[in-house]
Amino acid sequence: MSVSTMNPKTVPNPIRWTRRLAAASMVTAPGFASATGPVNDLPGGPAVNQLNLHPAATDLAATIGVLHWGMLIVCLVIFIGVFGVMFYSVLKHRKSVGAKPANFHESVAVEIAWTVVPLLIVIGMGAAATRTVVAMKDTTNADITVKATGYQWKWGYDYLKGEGEGIGFLSTLDASHRAMSDAGKPAGDNYLLKVDNPLVVPVDKKIRIVTTANDVIHAWMVPSLGVKQDAIPGFVRDTWFRATKTGDFYGQCAELCGKEHAYMPIHVKVVSQADYAAWVDEKKKAMAALADDPSKEWKLDELLARGEKVYAANCAACHKADGKGAGPIKALDGSEIVLNDAAKQVQILLNGAAGGAMPAWKQLSDTEIAAVVTYTKNSWSNKTGKLVQPAEIVAARK
């Protein structure tokens, strides 16, 4: 079985273990507990001291749960049977109690039994697993198709087919949770799982998720929905789910993708059909309102205001709010490129740099890139008075 088709519930969940440690630390550290409050189970996400799989929100996840426990029971029965006979033989037929060893060379019946019985067990387990894996890969006749693109370190969602077609947005860890992490003060049941833009889908509809990546290998995993699919640069893969109940369901990137791997959560919000239709209408109106004319000439103060928001949402996690960078992340404050070479800065934003350490940001609009370039040129100690217009980004893309 490939990594991409593994039981998603058996993949180690770093947030789950973080929550266990946090819960344990609060028992022994009253000050920490009083500062953050107790950690509770998160519906649709991890639970404190969780030992079982996440409660299933799809028929496929329920099937995976049955398969999981079935395999465990079969393995347990075999373990007890084999070791039971072994220890019984050792205890009852040892020399100290006068046991006399039998003298024989072979037993055709025994050899047939220990060959046929394990073969039948393996065939049965393989058949059950194969049915489940085949069902996991049957993405035909989907009601809605969404492309999930992994970026360092966020997810991009594009609704490709079905109701909501044309909607696209980035989903990033909520800034308040990153601030809590930086301060070493985790709080809330959804710590490091809250995003600014969750993926919204309707209940009882087949949702096909097409995965790919912009930079390195990521993996889209939501245990309660029974899905885990690798997102590989240059490749397109897919998975699907059909939620049987409404609610919020949480997951994470399940492939080690770099230093911000722990800050790449997934939040799927399953709503009723009526609420989904209303969300689609609202989202399309918002996108239309934000659509910019790339030929528009912007004023410096307008670009600075827009660029500040773009920088906070996409750049501040690595380059820091003060533009100083950290470790291998280069500072933007005082940078020679930022101060004097707008064309090179734009190309770095569009195509990335340093072998992927600086990811490409071509998914941003022309106006957003122009705004963030202008912002970096006029913030902190960078008081250049220079600005870049969206038309220049359009030309640079060609």
C-alpha positions in Angstrom: 0.0 0.0 0.0 1.4 3.4 -1.0 1.9 6.2 1.4 -0.8 8.2 -0.3 -3.4 5.5 0.3 -2.5 4.6 3.9 -5.1 4.5 6.5 -5.2 8.3 7.3 -6.1 7.6 10.9 -2.8 5.7 11.6 -0.6 8.6 10.4 1.1 10.2 13.5 -0.6 13.4 14.4 1.9 15.9 15.9 -0.8 18.2 17.2 -2.5 15.4 19.0 0.8 14.6 20.9 1.3 18.3 21.5 -2.2 18.5 23.1 -1.4 15.5 25.3 1.9 17.0 26.5 0.1 20.4 27.1 -2.6 18.6 29.1 0.0 16.7 31.1 2.0 19.9 31.8 -1.1 21.7 33.1 -1.6 19.0 35.7 1.9 19.6 37.0 2.2 23.3 36.3 -0.7 25.3 37.9 0.6 28.6 36.6 0.5 27.3 33.0 -3.0 26.0 33.5 -4.3 29.2 34.9 -2.8 31.2 32.1 -4.3 29.2 29.3 -7.2 27.2 30.8 -7.8 23.5 30.4 -7.5 21.8 27.0 -10.7 20.0 26.0 -11.6 17.6 23.2 -12.0 19.4 19.8 -15.1 18.2 17.9 -13.9 17.2 14.4 -10.3 17.3 15.6 -7.9 15.7 18.1 -8.9 14.8 21.7 -7.0 15.0 24.9 -5.3 11.6 25.6 -6.8 10.3 22.4 -6.1 6.6 21.8 -8.8 5.6 19.2 -9.3 7.0 15.7 -11.2 10.3 15.2 -15.0 9.9 15.1 -16.0 9.2 11.5 -17.8 11.9 9.6 -18.0 9.9 6.3 -18.9 6.4 5.4 -15.4 5.8 4.1 -13.9 6.9 7.4 -16.3 4.5 9.2 -15.2 1.7 6.9 -11.5 2.5 7.6 -12.3 2.3 11.3 -13.9 -1.1 11.0 -11.0 -2.3 8.9 -8.5 -0.9 11.4 -10.1 -2.7 14.4 -10.7 -5.9 12.3 -7.0 -6.1 11.5 -6.1 -5.4 15.2 -8.4 -8.2 16.4 -7.0 -10.7 13.8 -3.5 -9.9 14.8 -4.3 -10.1 18.5 -5.9 -13.6 18.0 -2.9 -14.8 16.1 -0.6 -13.4 18.8 -2.5 -15.1 21.6 -2.7 -18.4 19.7 0.9 -18.6 18.7 2.4 -17.4 22.0 -0.2 -19.3 24.0 0.9 -22.6 22.4 4.5 -21.7 22.7 4.4 -20.9 26.4 2.1 -23.9 27.1 4.6 -26.2 25.4 7.5 -24.6 27.3 5.8 -25.0 30.7 4.2 -28.4 30.3 6.9 -30.2 28.4 10.1 -29.0 30.1 12.7 -31.5 31.3 12.3 -30.6 35.0 8.8 -32.1 35.1 9.9 -35.3 33.4 8.6 -34.6 29.9 10.1 -36.9 27.2 10.6 -35.4 23.8 8.8 -36.9 20.9 10.9 -38.4 18.1 9.6 -37.6 14.6 10.8 -36.0 11.4 7.7 -34.3 9.9 3.9 -34.1 9.8 2.3 -33.5 6.5 -1.0 -32.4 8.2 0.8 -29.8 10.3 2.8 -28.5 7.4 -0.4 -28.2 5.3 -2.2 -26.5 8.2 0.5 -23.9 8.9 0.7 -23.1 5.2 -3.0 -23.0 4.2 -4.4 -21.2 7.4 -2.0 -18.2 7.2 -2.6 -18.0 3.5 -6.3 -17.8 4.0 -5.9 -15.2 6.7 -3.7 -13.0 4.4 -6.1 -13.4 1.5 -9.0 -12.3 3.7 -7.1 -9.3 5.1 -5.9 -8.3 1.7 -9.4 -8.5 0.2 -10.8 -6.3 2.9 -8.0 -3.8 2.5 -8.2 -3.8 -1.3 -11.9 -3.0 -1.3 -11.3 0.0 1.0 -8.3 1.3 -1.0 -10.3 1.0 -4.3 -13.2 2.9 -2.7 -10.8 5.6 -1.5 -9.5 6.1 -5.1 -12.9 6.1 -6.8 -13.2 9.9 -7.5 -15.7 9.5 -10.3 -19.1 11.4 -10.5 -18.1 14.1 -8.0 -20.5 16.9 -7.3 -17.8 19.4 -6.6 -14.1 19.3 -7.5 -11.6 21.4 -5.5 -7.9 21.7 -6.2 -5.8 21.9 -3.0 -2.3 23.3 -3.7 0.3 23.1 -1.0 2.6 26.1 -0.4 5.3 26.7 2.1 3.3 27.0 4.4 -0.4 27.3 3.6 -3.0 25.8 1.3 -4.6 27.2 -1.8 -8.1 26.2 -2.8 -9.6 26.5 -6.3 -13.1 25.3 -7.0 -12.8 23.8 -10.4 -16.2 22.1 -11.0 -19.7 22.2 -9.6 -21.4 24.8 -7.5 -18.8 27.4 -6.5 -16.7 27.0 -9.7 -14.3 29.9 -10.1 -13.9 30.5 -6.4 -10.3 30.5 -5.2 -8.5 31.6 -2.0 -5.5 30.9 0.3 -6.0 29.3 3.7 -3.4 30.3 6.3 -2.9 29.7 10.0 -4.7 32.4 12.0 -2.2 35.1 12.9 -3.2 35.0 16.6 -2.2 31.3 16.8 1.2 32.0 15.3 1.6 34.8 17.8 0.7 32.4 20.7 3.3 29.9 19.4 6.0 32.6 19.1 5.3 33.7 22.7 5.2 30.1 24.0 1.7 30.5 25.3 -0.6 28.0 23.6 -4.3 28.4 24.4 -7.6 27.1 23.1 -8.9 23.7 22.1 -8.1 24.5 18.4 -4.5 25.6 19.0 -2.6 25.7 15.7 -5.6 24.5 13.8 -7.5 27.7 13.2 -7.2 29.2 9.7 -8.4 32.5 8.2 -10.3 30.9 5.3 -11.6 27.3 5.8 -12.6 25.1 2.9 -16.4 25.2 2.8 -18.3 22.3 1.3 -22.0 21.1 1.4 -23.1 18.0 3.4 -24.0 14.8 1.5 -22.2 15.8 -1.6 -19.2 13.9 -3.2 -16.2 16.3 -3.0 -13.2 15.5 -5.1 -10.0 16.9 -3.9 -7.2 17.3 -6.5 -3.9 17.8 -4.9 -0.6 19.3 -6.1 2.1 21.5 -4.7 4.0 24.6 -5.6 7.4 23.9 -3.9 7.9 20.7 -1.9 5.9 17.6 -1.1 2.9 18.2 1.2 0.0 16.0 2.2 -3.7 16.9 2.6 -5.1 14.9 5.6 -8.3 15.2 7.5 -8.7 12.1 9.7 -12.5 12.5 10.5 -13.2 12.6 6.7 -11.0 9.5 6.0 -8.7 11.3 3.6 -5.0 11.6 3.1 -3.4 12.4 -0.2 0.1 13.5 -1.0 0.5 16.8 -2.9 3.6 16.6 -5.1 5.1 19.4 -7.3 4.5 18.7 -10.9 2.0 15.9 -10.3 -1.8 15.8 -9.9 -3.4 13.3 -7.6 -6.9 13.1 -6.1 -9.0 11.8 -3.3 -12.6 12.3 -2.2 -15.0 12.4 0.7 -18.8 12.7 1.3 -19.5 14.2 4.7 -22.6 12.7 6.4 -23.0 15.5 8.9 -22.3 19.2 9.2 -19.6 20.6 11.4 -15.9 21.7 11.5 -13.3 19.1 10.8 -9.6 19.6 11.2 -6.4 18.1 9.8 -2.8 19.0 8.9 -0.1 18.7 6.3 1.1 15.2 7.0 4.4 15.4 5.1 7.4 17.0 6.6 7.6 20.1 4.4 10.1 22.5 6.1 10.5 24.6 9.2 6.9 25.9 9.2 5.4 22.3 8.8 3.6 22.6 12.2 1.8 25.8 11.0 0.0 24.4 8.0 -3.4 23.3 9.3 -6.5 22.2 7.3 -10.0 23.3 8.3 -13.0 21.8 6.4 -16.3 23.4 7.2 -19.3 21.2 6.2 -22.6 23.1 5.9 -26.1 22.5 4.7 -26.9 23.0 1.0 -28.7 26.2 1.7 -25.8 27.6 3.7 -23.4 26.5 1.1 -25.3 28.3 -1.7 -25.4 31.4 0.4 -21.6 31.1 1.0 -20.9 30.7 -2.7 -23.0 33.8 -3.5 -21.2 35.9 -0.8 -17.8 34.6 -1.8 -18.3 35.5 -5.5 -19.5 39.0 -4.6 -16.5 39.5 -2.4 -14.1 38.3 -5.2 -15.8 40.6 -7.7 -15.3 43.5 -5.3 -11.7 42.7 -4.9 -11.0 42.2 -8.6 -8.5 44.9 -9.6 -7.9 46.4 -13.0 -4.2 45.7 -13.6 -4.0 48.9 -15.7 -5.1 51.1 -12.8 -2.5 53.6 -11.6 -2.3 53.5 -7.8 -1.2 56.1 -5.4 1.6 55.4 -3.0 -0.5 55.5 0.2 -3.1 53.2 -1.4 -0.4 50.6 -2.3 1.1 50.9 1.2 -2.2 50.2 2.8 -2.9 47.2 0.6 0.7 45.9 0.8 0.7 46.0 4.6 -2.2 43.5 4.6 -0.6 41.3 2.0 2.7 41.3 3.9 1.0 40.4 7.2 -0.9 37.5 5.7 1.9 36.0 3.5 5.4 37.3 4.4 5.6 38.2 8.1 5.8 34.6 9.2 9.3 34.3 7.8 10.6 37.8 7.3 9.0 39.0 10.6 6.8 42.0 11.1 9.8 44.3 11.4 11.4 43.0 8.2 14.5 41.8 10.0 14.2 38.1 9.0 15.6 35.3 11.2 18.3 32.7 10.7 18.7 31.9 7.0 15.7 34.1 6.2 17.1 37.3 4.7 16.1 40.7 6.1 14.1 43.0 3.9 14.8 46.0 6.0 18.0 47.5 4.5 18.1 44.9 1.7 20.1 46.1 -1.4 17.6 44.3 -3.7 14.6 45.9 -2.0 16.1 49.3 -2.0 17.5 49.4 -5.5 16.4 46.6 -7.8 12.6 46.4 -8.2 12.8 44.1 -11.3 14.8 41.5 -9.4 12.6 41.7 -6.4 9.5 41.1 -8.6 11.1 38.1 -10.2 12.0 36.6 -6.9 8.4 37.0 -5.8 7.1 35.4 -9.0 9.6 32.6 -9.3 11.0 32.0 -5.8 14.7 31.9 -5.0 17.4 30.0 -3.0 16.3 26.6 -4.2 12.7 27.0 -2.9 13.7 28.4 0.5 11.9 31.5 -0.8 8.7 30.2 -2.4 7.2 31.6 -5.5 4.1 33.8 -5.0 2.8 34.0 -8.5 -0.6 32.9 -7.1 -1.0 36.5 -5.7 -2.7 39.0 -8.0 -0.8 41.6 -9.9 -2.0 44.3 -7.6 -1.1 42.3 -4.5 2.4 41.8 -5.7 2.8 45.4 -6.7 1.4 46.4 -3.3 3.7 44.2 -1.2 6.8 45.2 -3.2 5.9 48.9 -2.7 5.3 48.3 1.0 8.7 46.7 1.6 10.3 49.6 -0.3 8.7 52.1 2.0 8.6 50.5 5.4 10.9 50.3 8.4 14.1 52.1 7.4 13.4 51.6 3.7 12.0 55.1 3.0 12.7 55.1 -0.8 9.5 56.8 -1.9 9.4 54.3 -4.9 6.3 52.4 -5.9 5.6 49.6 -8.4 2.4 49.5 -10.4 0.3 46.4 -11.2 1.1 46.9 -15.0 4.7 46.3 -14.2 3.9 42.9 -12.7 1.8 42.0 -15.7 4.8 42.7 -17.9 7.1 40.7 -15.6 4.9 37.6 -15.9 5.3 37.4 -19.6 
